[in-house]
Amino acid sequence: RWRRHLRMAQERLEAACAESVQPDFLLALAHDPDLWDPLREQAGADLTLAGHTHGGQISLVQEPGESFGPAMKFKYKRGLYEQDGKRLFITNGLAQTIPVRYQCPTEVAQITLRRTAV
């Protein structure tokens, strides 16, 4: 299903770019952080903001790493990732799938974007 949504997003982006200048910066919002690979590689997203994993909810380490529970299936769990000059940020969010969190505190992230000198 995500491939259909990605294709629709790419079509809309191409239509918008045909009508105006190419974007200097492309921000993608994705509920599922595992969409980062196609958003980065195919759509060219410079920054992707995501959630969905609840930070792993139960983690043996404070930094993003192996976790137990619902987030085990995700490639990207929480925090900031960078690859090929593109970034992904995943918030732990406020909700939880199971009624427990360990080393994955709830959070509300405030992100400030600043233009860099070219």
MOPAC internal coordinates of N, CA, C and O (Angstrom, degrees):
PM7 1SCF
backbone

  N    0.0000 0     0.00 0     0.00 0    0    0    0
  C    1.4403 1     0.00 0     0.00 0    1    0    0
  C    1.5298 1   111.07 1     0.00 0    2    1    0
  O    1.2310 1   120.02 1   143.52 1    3    2    1
  N    1.3344 1   117.57 1   -36.48 1    3    2    1
  C    1.4581 1   119.61 1  -177.96 1    5    3    2
  C    1.5192 1   111.86 1   -64.78 1    6    5    3
  O    1.2310 1   120.22 1   151.63 1    7    6    5
  N    1.3298 1   117.18 1   -28.37 1    7    6    5
  C    1.4715 1   119.37 1   178.67 1    9    7    6
  C    1.5241 1   110.97 1   -64.26 1   10    9    7
  O    1.2310 1   120.72 1   141.33 1   11   10    9
  N    1.3401 1   116.23 1   -38.67 1   11   10    9
  C    1.4667 1   119.92 1   177.90 1   13   11   10
  C    1.5285 1   109.44 1   -64.43 1   14   13   11
  O    1.2310 1   120.35 1   135.95 1   15   14   13
  N    1.3312 1   116.94 1   -44.05 1   15   14   13
  C    1.4603 1   120.39 1   179.52 1   17   15   14
  C    1.5269 1   111.43 1   -65.06 1   18   17   15
  O    1.2310 1   120.36 1   140.17 1   19   18   17
  N    1.3224 1   116.93 1   -39.83 1   19   18   17
  C    1.4613 1   120.67 1   177.73 1   21   19   18
  C    1.5228 1   110.35 1   -63.44 1   22   21   19
  O    1.2310 1   120.25 1   136.46 1   23   22   21
  N    1.3234 1   117.13 1   -43.54 1   23   22   21
  C    1.4739 1   121.24 1   178.93 1   25   23   22
  C    1.5360 1   110.25 1   -61.43 1   26   25   23
  O    1.2310 1   120.31 1   137.19 1   27   26   25
  N    1.3308 1   117.01 1   -42.81 1   27   26   25
  C    1.4618 1   120.52 1   178.84 1   29   27   26
  C    1.5298 1   110.55 1   -64.12 1   30   29   27
  O    1.2310 1   120.37 1   139.24 1   31   30   29
  N    1.3259 1   116.89 1   -40.76 1   31   30   29
  C    1.4669 1   120.59 1   178.46 1   33   31   30
  C    1.5234 1   110.76 1   -64.71 1   34   33   31
  O    1.2310 1   120.17 1   138.67 1   35   34   33
  N    1.3287 1   117.28 1   -41.33 1   35   34   33
  C    1.4601 1   120.73 1   178.62 1   37   35   34
  C    1.5296 1   110.59 1   -63.82 1   38   37   35
  O    1.2310 1   119.97 1   138.43 1   39   38   37
  N    1.3265 1   117.66 1   -41.57 1   39   38   37
  C    1.4643 1   121.09 1   178.81 1   41   39   38
  C    1.5268 1   111.10 1   -62.10 1   42   41   39
  O    1.2310 1   120.54 1   137.42 1   43   42   41
  N    1.3285 1   116.56 1   -42.58 1   43   42   41
  C    1.4647 1   120.37 1   178.76 1   45   43   42
  C    1.5212 1   111.10 1   -66.51 1   46   45   43
  O    1.2310 1   120.53 1   139.97 1   47   46   45
  N    1.3348 1   116.59 1   -40.03 1   47   46   45
  C    1.4583 1   120.45 1   178.25 1   49   47   46
  C    1.5197 1   110.69 1   -63.83 1   50   49   47
  O    1.2310 1   120.07 1   135.08 1   51   50   49
  N    1.3270 1   117.48 1   -44.92 1   51   50   49
  C    1.4619 1   121.07 1   178.97 1   53   51   50
  C    1.5198 1   111.35 1   -62.17 1   54   53   51
  O    1.2310 1   119.98 1   138.79 1   55   54   53
  N    1.3279 1   117.64 1   -41.21 1   55   54   53
  C    1.4638 1   121.16 1   178.61 1   57   55   54
  C    1.5281 1   110.60 1   -64.34 1   58   57   55
  O    1.2310 1   120.28 1   137.72 1   59   58   57
  N    1.3323 1   117.08 1   -42.28 1   59   58   57
  C    1.4631 1   120.54 1   179.04 1   61   59   58
  C    1.5222 1   111.00 1   -65.49 1   62   61   59
  O    1.2310 1   120.30 1   139.97 1   63   62   61
  N    1.3322 1   117.03 1   -40.03 1   63   62   61
  C    1.4637 1   120.83 1  -179.50 1   65   63   62
  C    1.5237 1   111.56 1   -69.84 1   66   65   63
  O    1.2310 1   119.97 1   149.65 1   67   66   65
  N    1.3167 1   117.67 1   -30.35 1   67   66   65
  C    1.4644 1   120.86 1   178.87 1   69   67   66
  C    1.5213 1   110.57 1   -67.64 1   70   69   67
  O    1.2310 1   120.73 1   151.81 1   71   70   69
  N    1.3308 1   116.20 1   -28.19 1   71   70   69
  C    1.4567 1   120.76 1  -178.57 1   73   71   70
  C    1.5235 1   112.99 1   -87.94 1   74   73   71
  O    1.2310 1   119.71 1   162.99 1   75   74   73
  N    1.2996 1   118.15 1   -17.01 1   75   74   73
  C    1.4556 1   121.10 1  -177.16 1   77   75   74
  C    1.5231 1   109.86 1  -143.66 1   78   77   75
  O    1.2310 1   121.23 1    12.82 1   79   78   77
  N    1.3188 1   115.26 1  -167.18 1   79   78   77
  C    1.4589 1   120.03 1   179.56 1   81   79   78
  C    1.5230 1   110.50 1   -75.69 1   82   81   79
  O    1.2310 1   120.55 1   -19.71 1   83   82   81
  N    1.3051 1   116.55 1   160.29 1   83   82   81
  C    1.4616 1   121.40 1   176.86 1   85   83   82
  C    1.5291 1   108.86 1   -66.43 1   86   85   83
  O    1.2310 1   120.08 1   -39.18 1   87   86   85
  N    1.3191 1   117.45 1   140.82 1   87   86   85
  C    1.4706 1   118.91 1  -179.46 1   89   87   86
  C    1.5221 1   111.14 1   -68.72 1   90   89   87
  O    1.2310 1   121.36 1   -36.28 1   91   90   89
  N    1.3348 1   114.99 1   143.72 1   91   90   89
  C    1.4625 1   120.38 1   174.88 1   93   91   90
  C    1.5242 1   110.51 1   -76.91 1   94   93   91
  O    1.2310 1   121.28 1   153.52 1   95   94   93
  N    1.3180 1   115.16 1   -26.48 1   95   94   93
  C    1.4556 1   120.65 1  -173.91 1   97   95   94
  C    1.5209 1   107.63 1  -148.67 1   98   97   95
  O    1.2310 1   120.65 1   -48.50 1   99   98   97
  N    1.3250 1   116.37 1   131.50 1   99   98   97
  C    1.4552 1   120.56 1  -179.22 1  101   99   98
  C    1.5222 1   109.49 1  -116.27 1  102  101   99
  O    1.2310 1   120.90 1   -63.36 1  103  102  101
  N    1.3267 1   115.89 1   116.64 1  103  102  101
  C    1.4604 1   123.53 1   179.62 1  105  103  102
  C    1.5258 1   108.49 1  -102.14 1  106  105  103
  O    1.2310 1   120.45 1   -51.18 1  107  106  105
  N    1.3344 1   116.75 1   128.82 1  107  106  105
  C    1.4635 1   121.44 1   177.50 1  109  107  106
  C    1.5219 1   108.96 1  -116.35 1  110  109  107
  O    1.2310 1   120.91 1   -41.66 1  111  110  109
  N    1.3192 1   115.87 1   138.34 1  111  110  109
  C    1.4553 1   122.34 1   174.25 1  113  111  110
  C    1.5146 1   106.79 1  -111.00 1  114  113  111
  O    1.2310 1   120.37 1   -57.98 1  115  114  113
  N    1.3250 1   116.91 1   122.02 1  115  114  113
  C    1.4612 1   120.97 1  -177.39 1  117  115  114
  C    1.5185 1   108.98 1  -135.11 1  118  117  115
  O    1.2310 1   120.63 1   -52.11 1  119  118  117
  N    1.2940 1   116.39 1   127.89 1  119  118  117
  C    1.4623 1   119.14 1   176.83 1  121  119  118
  C    1.5320 1   109.88 1   -62.75 1  122  121  119
  O    1.2310 1   119.97 1   136.08 1  123  122  121
  N    1.3091 1   117.66 1   -43.92 1  123  122  121
  C    1.4693 1   124.22 1  -176.55 1  125  123  122
  C    1.5285 1   109.81 1   -96.93 1  126  125  123
  O    1.2310 1   119.27 1   -63.54 1  127  126  125
  N    1.3389 1   119.00 1   116.46 1  127  126  125
  C    1.4571 1   120.56 1  -177.79 1  129  127  126
  C    1.5282 1   114.04 1   -66.14 1  130  129  127
  O    1.2310 1   119.58 1   160.28 1  131  130  129
  N    1.3253 1   118.40 1   -19.72 1  131  130  129
  C    1.4589 1   119.93 1   178.58 1  133  131  130
  C    1.5261 1   112.09 1   -69.88 1  134  133  131
  O    1.2310 1   120.20 1   173.74 1  135  134  133
  N    1.3349 1   117.23 1    -6.26 1  135  134  133
  C    1.4702 1   120.51 1   173.00 1  137  135  134
  C    1.5252 1   111.43 1   -78.89 1  138  137  135
  O    1.2310 1   120.04 1   173.95 1  139  138  137
  N    1.3378 1   117.53 1    -6.05 1  139  138  137
  C    1.4589 1   120.19 1  -177.11 1  141  139  138
  C    1.5250 1   112.22 1   -59.18 1  142  141  139
  O    1.2310 1   119.79 1   138.68 1  143  142  141
  N    1.3183 1   118.00 1   -41.32 1  143  142  141
  C    1.4676 1   119.18 1  -178.03 1  145  143  142
  C    1.5291 1   111.71 1   -57.41 1  146  145  143
  O    1.2310 1   118.60 1   125.77 1  147  146  145
  N    1.3370 1   120.27 1   -54.23 1  147  146  145
  C    1.4624 1   118.16 1   178.64 1  149  147  146
  C    1.5292 1   112.89 1   -68.83 1  150  149  147
  O    1.2310 1   119.63 1   147.01 1  151  150  149
  N    1.3188 1   118.30 1   -32.99 1  151  150  149
  C    1.4645 1   119.14 1   178.18 1  153  151  150
  C    1.5232 1   110.78 1   -64.99 1  154  153  151
  O    1.2310 1   120.42 1   141.20 1  155  154  153
  N    1.3047 1   116.81 1   -38.80 1  155  154  153
  C    1.4649 1   122.03 1   179.48 1  157  155  154
  C    1.5233 1   111.10 1   -73.99 1  158  157  155
  O    1.2310 1   120.80 1   130.15 1  159  158  157
  N    1.3195 1   116.07 1   -49.85 1  159  158  157
  C    1.4691 1   121.17 1  -172.66 1  161  159  158
  C    1.5241 1   113.20 1   -77.75 1  162  161  159
  O    1.2310 1   119.88 1   138.27 1  163  162  161
  N    1.3248 1   117.84 1   -41.73 1  163  162  161
  C    1.4598 1   120.74 1  -173.98 1  165  163  162
  C    1.5284 1   113.13 1   -96.53 1  166  165  163
  O    1.2310 1   120.23 1   139.56 1  167  166  165
  N    1.3347 1   117.16 1   -40.44 1  167  166  165
  C    1.4606 1   119.67 1  -177.30 1  169  167  166
  C    1.5294 1   112.00 1   -93.80 1  170  169  167
  O    1.2310 1   120.14 1   164.10 1  171  170  169
  N    1.3387 1   117.33 1   -15.90 1  171  170  169
  C    1.4594 1   120.80 1   178.15 1  173  171  170
  C    1.5142 1   114.55 1    78.35 1  174  173  171
  O    1.2310 1   119.76 1  -154.40 1  175  174  173
  N    1.3295 1   118.06 1    25.60 1  175  174  173
  C    1.4620 1   121.34 1  -179.09 1  177  175  174
  C    1.5223 1   110.69 1   -63.06 1  178  177  175
  O    1.2310 1   120.78 1   -53.22 1  179  178  177
  N    1.3270 1   116.12 1   126.78 1  179  178  177
  C    1.4619 1   121.30 1   178.37 1  181  179  178
  C    1.5252 1   111.36 1   -77.63 1  182  181  179
  O    1.2310 1   120.87 1   141.58 1  183  182  181
  N    1.3225 1   115.94 1   -38.42 1  183  182  181
  C    1.4550 1   122.13 1   179.07 1  185  183  182
  C    1.5170 1   108.37 1  -138.09 1  186  185  183
  O    1.2310 1   120.93 1   -50.61 1  187  186  185
  N    1.3200 1   115.83 1   129.39 1  187  186  185
  C    1.4591 1   121.55 1   175.17 1  189  187  186
  C    1.5191 1   107.75 1  -117.42 1  190  189  187
  O    1.2310 1   120.92 1   -49.91 1  191  190  189
  N    1.3291 1   115.85 1   130.09 1  191  190  189
  C    1.4553 1   122.41 1   176.48 1  193  191  190
  C    1.5139 1   107.65 1  -108.38 1  194  193  191
  O    1.2310 1   120.53 1   -47.99 1  195  194  193
  N    1.3331 1   116.59 1   132.01 1  195  194  193
  C    1.4582 1   120.28 1  -175.42 1  197  195  194
  C    1.5206 1   110.84 1  -143.69 1  198  197  195
  O    1.2310 1   121.45 1    -5.54 1  199  198  197
  N    1.3150 1   114.82 1   174.46 1  199  198  197
  C    1.4561 1   123.25 1   177.63 1  201  199  198
  C    1.5161 1   108.16 1  -146.52 1  202  201  199
  O    1.2310 1   120.05 1    53.26 1  203  202  201
  N    1.3059 1   117.51 1  -126.74 1  203  202  201
  C    1.4603 1   125.75 1   169.44 1  205  203  202
  C    1.5234 1   115.53 1    75.87 1  206  205  203
  O    1.2310 1   118.97 1   146.84 1  207  206  205
  N    1.3130 1   119.57 1   -33.16 1  207  206  205
  C    1.4681 1   121.38 1  -172.65 1  209  207  206
  C    1.5202 1   113.12 1   -87.84 1  210  209  207
  O    1.2310 1   120.11 1   165.59 1  211  210  209
  N    1.3294 1   117.39 1   -14.41 1  211  210  209
  C    1.4663 1   123.09 1  -175.07 1  213  211  210
  C    1.5309 1   110.57 1    60.41 1  214  213  211
  O    1.2310 1   120.59 1  -157.48 1  215  214  213
  N    1.3288 1   116.48 1    22.52 1  215  214  213
  C    1.4569 1   121.50 1   179.01 1  217  215  214
  C    1.5156 1   113.95 1    73.39 1  218  217  215
  O    1.2310 1   120.20 1  -175.73 1  219  218  217
  N    1.3028 1   117.23 1     4.27 1  219  218  217
  C    1.4551 1   121.23 1  -177.14 1  221  219  218
  C    1.5207 1   112.04 1   103.27 1  222  221  219
  O    1.2310 1   121.01 1   154.51 1  223  222  221
  N    1.3242 1   115.67 1   -25.49 1  223  222  221
  C    1.4644 1   125.06 1  -179.00 1  225  223  222
  C    1.5117 1   114.15 1    67.14 1  226  225  223
  O    1.2310 1   119.55 1   133.16 1  227  226  225
  N    1.3265 1   118.47 1   -46.84 1  227  226  225
  C    1.4651 1   120.95 1   178.68 1  229  227  226
  C    1.5208 1   107.29 1  -128.76 1  230  229  227
  O    1.2310 1   120.77 1   -65.70 1  231  230  229
  N    1.3238 1   116.14 1   114.30 1  231  230  229
  C    1.4565 1   120.86 1  -176.37 1  233  231  230
  C    1.5240 1   109.80 1  -130.76 1  234  233  231
  O    1.2310 1   120.63 1   -36.88 1  235  234  233
  N    1.3192 1   116.40 1   143.12 1  235  234  233
  C    1.4619 1   120.98 1   177.32 1  237  235  234
  C    1.5248 1   111.76 1   -83.70 1  238  237  235
  O    1.2310 1   120.68 1   165.06 1  239  238  237
  N    1.3231 1   116.31 1   -14.94 1  239  238  237
  C    1.4616 1   121.58 1   179.67 1  241  239  238
  C    1.5208 1   108.93 1  -127.55 1  242  241  239
  O    1.2310 1   120.62 1   -27.52 1  243  242  241
  N    1.3426 1   116.41 1   152.48 1  243  242  241
  C    1.4606 1   119.32 1  -179.53 1  245  243  242
  C    1.5227 1   111.67 1   -75.75 1  246  245  243
  O    1.2310 1   119.90 1   147.23 1  247  246  245
  N    1.3060 1   117.79 1   -32.77 1  247  246  245
  C    1.4580 1   120.77 1   177.66 1  249  247  246
  C    1.5296 1   108.85 1   -79.05 1  250  249  247
  O    1.2310 1   119.86 1   -21.52 1  251  250  249
  N    1.3362 1   117.88 1   158.48 1  251  250  249
  C    1.4697 1   118.58 1   177.50 1  253  251  250
  C    1.5202 1   111.01 1   -55.49 1  254  253  251
  O    1.2310 1   120.74 1   -50.86 1  255  254  253
  N    1.2835 1   116.19 1   129.14 1  255  254  253
  C    1.4514 1   121.50 1  -179.28 1  257  255  254
  C    1.5057 1   109.98 1  -172.33 1  258  257  255
  O    1.2310 1   120.92 1    29.06 1  259  258  257
  N    1.2983 1   115.85 1  -150.94 1  259  258  257
  C    1.4600 1   119.89 1  -179.27 1  261  259  258
  C    1.5199 1   110.89 1   -62.12 1  262  261  259
  O    1.2310 1   120.85 1   -42.59 1  263  262  261
  N    1.3001 1   115.99 1   137.41 1  263  262  261
  C    1.4557 1   120.74 1   178.79 1  265  263  262
  C    1.5199 1   109.13 1  -139.47 1  266  265  263
  O    1.2310 1   121.90 1   -14.50 1  267  266  265
  N    1.3111 1   113.97 1   165.50 1  267  266  265
  C    1.4568 1   120.90 1   177.63 1  269  267  266
  C    1.5181 1   107.73 1  -111.92 1  270  269  267
  O    1.2310 1   120.35 1   -14.40 1  271  270  269
  N    1.2943 1   116.93 1   165.60 1  271  270  269
  C    1.4488 1   120.30 1   176.08 1  273  271  270
  C    1.5128 1   112.69 1    89.69 1  274  273  271
  O    1.2310 1   120.43 1    24.22 1  275  274  273
  N    1.3308 1   116.79 1  -155.78 1  275  274  273
  C    1.4602 1   122.37 1  -171.08 1  277  275  274
  C    1.5284 1   115.13 1   -59.36 1  278  277  275
  O    1.2310 1   119.54 1   150.60 1  279  278  277
  N    1.3263 1   118.49 1   -29.40 1  279  278  277
  C    1.4662 1   120.08 1  -174.55 1  281  279  278
  C    1.5195 1   113.91 1   -84.84 1  282  281  279
  O    1.2310 1   119.31 1   179.46 1  283  282  281
  N    1.3166 1   118.93 1    -0.54 1  283  282  281
  C    1.4690 1   120.73 1  -177.98 1  285  283  282
  C    1.5194 1   112.03 1   -57.72 1  286  285  283
  O    1.2310 1   119.97 1   148.29 1  287  286  285
  N    1.3177 1   117.66 1   -31.71 1  287  286  285
  C    1.4634 1   121.12 1  -174.53 1  289  287  286
  C    1.5236 1   113.35 1   -78.73 1  290  289  287
  O    1.2310 1   119.35 1   170.14 1  291  290  289
  N    1.3365 1   118.85 1    -9.86 1  291  290  289
  C    1.4533 1   121.47 1  -175.64 1  293  291  290
  C    1.5275 1   112.13 1   -89.12 1  294  293  291
  O    1.2310 1   121.05 1   -39.65 1  295  294  293
  N    1.3009 1   115.60 1   140.35 1  295  294  293
  C    1.4624 1   121.74 1   176.14 1  297  295  294
  C    1.5402 1   109.85 1   -70.44 1  298  297  295
  O    1.2310 1   120.79 1   138.40 1  299  298  297
  N    1.3227 1   116.10 1   -41.60 1  299  298  297
  C    1.4635 1   122.58 1  -179.99 1  301  299  298
  C    1.5227 1   107.73 1  -113.82 1  302  301  299
  O    1.2310 1   119.75 1   -54.63 1  303  302  301
  N    1.3398 1   118.08 1   125.37 1  303  302  301
  C    1.4600 1   120.61 1  -171.19 1  305  303  302
  C    1.5198 1   114.51 1  -106.78 1  306  305  303
  O    1.2310 1   120.18 1   131.88 1  307  306  305
  N    1.3457 1   117.27 1   -48.12 1  307  306  305
  C    1.4626 1   120.02 1  -177.69 1  309  307  306
  C    1.5124 1   109.88 1  -165.92 1  310  309  307
  O    1.2310 1   121.62 1   -21.80 1  311  310  309
  N    1.3026 1   114.50 1   158.20 1  311  310  309
  C    1.4474 1   119.53 1   176.04 1  313  311  310
  C    1.5175 1   113.44 1    89.00 1  314  313  311
  O    1.2310 1   121.21 1    21.16 1  315  314  313
  N    1.3201 1   115.30 1  -158.84 1  315  314  313
  C    1.4601 1   122.67 1  -174.59 1  317  315  314
  C    1.5235 1   110.57 1  -106.11 1  318  317  315
  O    1.2310 1   121.14 1   -46.92 1  319  318  317
  N    1.3211 1   115.42 1   133.08 1  319  318  317
  C    1.4622 1   123.22 1   176.40 1  321  319  318
  C    1.5294 1   107.42 1  -124.31 1  322  321  319
  O    1.2310 1   120.50 1   -30.59 1  323  322  321
  N    1.3159 1   116.65 1   149.41 1  323  322  321
  C    1.4599 1   120.61 1   176.89 1  325  323  322
  C    1.5192 1   109.10 1  -139.93 1  326  325  323
  O    1.2310 1   121.34 1   -42.96 1  327  326  325
  N    1.3270 1   115.04 1   137.04 1  327  326  325
  C    1.4605 1   121.45 1   177.04 1  329  327  326
  C    1.5219 1   108.09 1  -155.41 1  330  329  327
  O    1.2310 1   120.55 1   -46.97 1  331  330  329
  N    1.3161 1   116.55 1   133.03 1  331  330  329
  C    1.4698 1   122.83 1   178.15 1  333  331  330
  C    1.5304 1   112.10 1    54.82 1  334  333  331
  O    1.2310 1   120.18 1  -144.93 1  335  334  333
  N    1.3343 1   117.26 1    35.07 1  335  334  333
  C    1.4546 1   120.83 1   179.87 1  337  335  334
  C    1.5196 1   114.41 1    75.53 1  338  337  335
  O    1.2310 1   119.98 1  -175.18 1  339  338  337
  N    1.3158 1   117.63 1     4.82 1  339  338  337
  C    1.4670 1   123.26 1   179.00 1  341  339  338
  C    1.5256 1   107.98 1  -107.70 1  342  341  339
  O    1.2310 1   120.52 1   -28.82 1  343  342  341
  N    1.3267 1   116.61 1   151.18 1  343  342  341
  C    1.4659 1   120.45 1  -176.30 1  345  343  342
  C    1.5263 1   112.03 1  -126.45 1  346  345  343
  O    1.2310 1   122.23 1   -29.42 1  347  346  345
  N    1.3285 1   113.34 1   150.58 1  347  346  345
  C    1.4586 1   123.27 1   173.69 1  349  347  346
  C    1.5131 1   107.64 1  -128.38 1  350  349  347
  O    1.2310 1   120.31 1   -49.33 1  351  350  349
  N    1.3279 1   117.02 1   130.67 1  351  350  349
  C    1.4531 1   120.94 1   173.11 1  353  351  350
  C    1.5174 1   108.20 1  -121.88 1  354  353  351
  O    1.2310 1   121.23 1   -52.24 1  355  354  353
  N    1.3404 1   115.26 1   127.76 1  355  354  353
  C    1.4603 1   121.93 1   178.92 1  357  355  354
  C    1.5181 1   108.29 1  -117.20 1  358  357  355
  O    1.2310 1   120.63 1   -58.94 1  359  358  357
  N    1.3056 1   116.39 1   121.06 1  359  358  357
  C    1.4547 1   120.95 1   176.88 1  361  359  358
  C    1.5221 1   110.12 1   -85.93 1  362  361  359
  O    1.2310 1   120.84 1   -31.96 1  363  362  361
  N    1.3277 1   116.00 1   148.04 1  363  362  361
  C    1.4661 1   121.01 1   173.83 1  365  363  362
  C    1.5205 1   111.30 1   -69.01 1  366  365  363
  O    1.2310 1   120.60 1   155.13 1  367  366  365
  N    1.3200 1   116.46 1   -24.87 1  367  366  365
  C    1.4507 1   120.74 1   179.47 1  369  367  366
  C    1.5156 1   112.90 1    72.16 1  370  369  367
  O    1.2310 1   121.62 1     9.99 1  371  370  369
  N    1.3287 1   114.50 1  -170.01 1  371  370  369
  C    1.4642 1   120.69 1  -176.07 1  373  371  370
  C    1.5193 1   113.48 1  -110.38 1  374  373  371
  O    1.2310 1   120.47 1   155.28 1  375  374  373
  N    1.3091 1   116.70 1   -24.72 1  375  374  373
  C    1.4648 1   120.45 1  -174.66 1  377  375  374
  C    1.5258 1   110.71 1   -87.49 1  378  377  375
  O    1.2310 1   121.33 1    -1.06 1  379  378  377
  N    1.3167 1   115.06 1   178.94 1  379  378  377
  C    1.4613 1   120.47 1   177.01 1  381  379  378
  C    1.5191 1   108.94 1  -153.53 1  382  381  379
  O    1.2310 1   120.77 1   -34.21 1  383  382  381
  N    1.3141 1   116.12 1   145.79 1  383  382  381
  C    1.4567 1   121.31 1   179.08 1  385  383  382
  C    1.5179 1   110.60 1   -79.47 1  386  385  383
  O    1.2310 1   121.29 1   136.34 1  387  386  385
  N    1.3294 1   115.14 1   -43.66 1  387  386  385
  C    1.4602 1   121.11 1   175.45 1  389  387  386
  C    1.5292 1   106.93 1  -112.92 1  390  389  387
  O    1.2310 1   118.69 1   -27.85 1  391  390  389
  N    1.3180 1   120.10 1   152.15 1  391  390  389
  C    1.4688 1   121.11 1  -172.50 1  393  391  390
  C    1.5236 1   114.56 1   -79.04 1  394  393  391
  O    1.2310 1   120.03 1  -130.60 1  395  394  393
  N    1.3321 1   117.55 1    49.40 1  395  394  393
  C    1.4548 1   120.63 1   177.47 1  397  395  394
  C    1.5305 1   108.95 1  -155.69 1  398  397  395
  O    1.2310 1   121.03 1   -33.06 1  399  398  397
  N    1.3227 1   115.64 1   146.94 1  399  398  397
  C    1.4657 1   122.65 1   172.76 1  401  399  398
  C    1.5163 1   107.22 1  -137.79 1  402  401  399
  O    1.2310 1   120.65 1   -38.81 1  403  402  401
  N    1.3306 1   116.37 1   141.19 1  403  402  401
  C    1.4579 1   121.41 1   175.79 1  405  403  402
  C    1.5204 1   107.34 1  -141.29 1  406  405  403
  O    1.2310 1   120.41 1   -62.79 1  407  406  405
  N    1.3425 1   116.82 1   117.21 1  407  406  405
  C    1.4623 1   124.24 1  -178.69 1  409  407  406
  C    1.5247 1   112.47 1    60.08 1  410  409  407
  O    1.2310 1   120.35 1  -155.86 1  411  410  409
  N    1.3161 1   116.94 1    24.14 1  411  410  409
  C    1.4669 1   123.75 1   174.70 1  413  411  410
  C    1.5257 1   107.54 1  -139.48 1  414  413  411
  O    1.2310 1   119.98 1  -112.92 1  415  414  413
  N    1.3227 1   117.65 1    67.08 1  415  414  413
  C    1.4621 1   119.47 1  -174.11 1  417  415  414
  C    1.5256 1   112.26 1   -64.41 1  418  417  415
  O    1.2310 1   121.42 1   -25.35 1  419  418  417
  N    1.3343 1   114.89 1   154.65 1  419  418  417
  C    1.4564 1   119.04 1   174.28 1  421  419  418
  C    1.5207 1   108.53 1   -64.32 1  422  421  419
  O    1.2310 1   120.77 1   -25.34 1  423  422  421
  N    1.3219 1   116.13 1   154.66 1  423  422  421
  C    1.4614 1   119.19 1   179.87 1  425  423  422
  C    1.5197 1   110.86 1  -157.12 1  426  425  423
  O    1.2310 1   122.06 1   -27.16 1  427  426  425
  N    1.3072 1   113.67 1   152.84 1  427  426  425
  C    1.4557 1   122.63 1   167.27 1  429  427  426
  C    1.5172 1   104.30 1  -118.23 1  430  429  427
  O    1.2310 1   120.38 1   -61.05 1  431  430  429
  N    1.3201 1   116.88 1   118.95 1  431  430  429
  C    1.4639 1   120.92 1  -176.43 1  433  431  430
  C    1.5235 1   110.20 1   -93.00 1  434  433  431
  O    1.2310 1   120.78 1   -44.61 1  435  434  433
  N    1.3128 1   116.11 1   135.39 1  435  434  433
  C    1.4638 1   122.01 1   173.12 1  437  435  434
  C    1.5281 1   106.16 1  -111.73 1  438  437  435
  O    1.2310 1   120.62 1   -60.39 1  439  438  437
  N    1.3065 1   116.43 1   119.61 1  439  438  437
  C    1.4614 1   121.62 1  -176.23 1  441  439  438
  C    1.5164 1   108.80 1  -116.38 1  442  441  439
  O    1.2310 1   120.72 1   -52.84 1  443  442  441
  N    1.3160 1   116.22 1   127.16 1  443  442  441
  C    1.4607 1   121.90 1   177.54 1  445  443  442
  C    1.5138 1   108.25 1  -109.78 1  446  445  443
  O    1.2310 1   120.72 1   -56.70 1  447  446  445
  N    1.3164 1   116.22 1   123.30 1  447  446  445
  C    1.4716 1   121.20 1   177.67 1  449  447  446
  C    1.5209 1   108.07 1   -98.66 1  450  449  447
  O    1.2310 1   121.20 1   -47.76 1  451  450  449
  N    1.3282 1   115.31 1   132.24 1  451  450  449
  C    1.4644 1   120.89 1   178.60 1  453  451  450
  C    1.5139 1   109.13 1  -127.78 1  454  453  451
  O    1.2310 1   121.04 1   -41.16 1  455  454  453
  N    1.2933 1   115.62 1   138.84 1  455  454  453
  C    1.4673 1   120.87 1   176.73 1  457  455  454
  C    1.5223 1   108.29 1   -76.40 1  458  457  455
  O    1.2310 1   120.81 1   -46.56 1  459  458  457
  N    1.3199 1   116.06 1   133.44 1  459  458  457
  C    1.4594 1   120.80 1   177.28 1  461  459  458
  C    1.5275 1   109.18 1   -92.62 1  462  461  459
  O    1.2310 1   120.65 1   -24.72 1  463  462  461
  N    1.2976 1   116.37 1   155.28 1  463  462  461
  C    1.4639 1   120.60 1   176.70 1  465  463  462
  C    1.5151 1   109.52 1   -67.79 1  466  465  463
  O    1.2310 1   120.52 1   -42.95 1  467  466  465
  N    1.2960 1   116.61 1   137.05 1  467  466  465
  C    1.4655 1   120.98 1  -178.74 1  469  467  466
  C    1.5066 1   110.32 1   -95.33 1  470  469  467
  O    1.2310 1   120.10 1   180.00 1  471  470  469

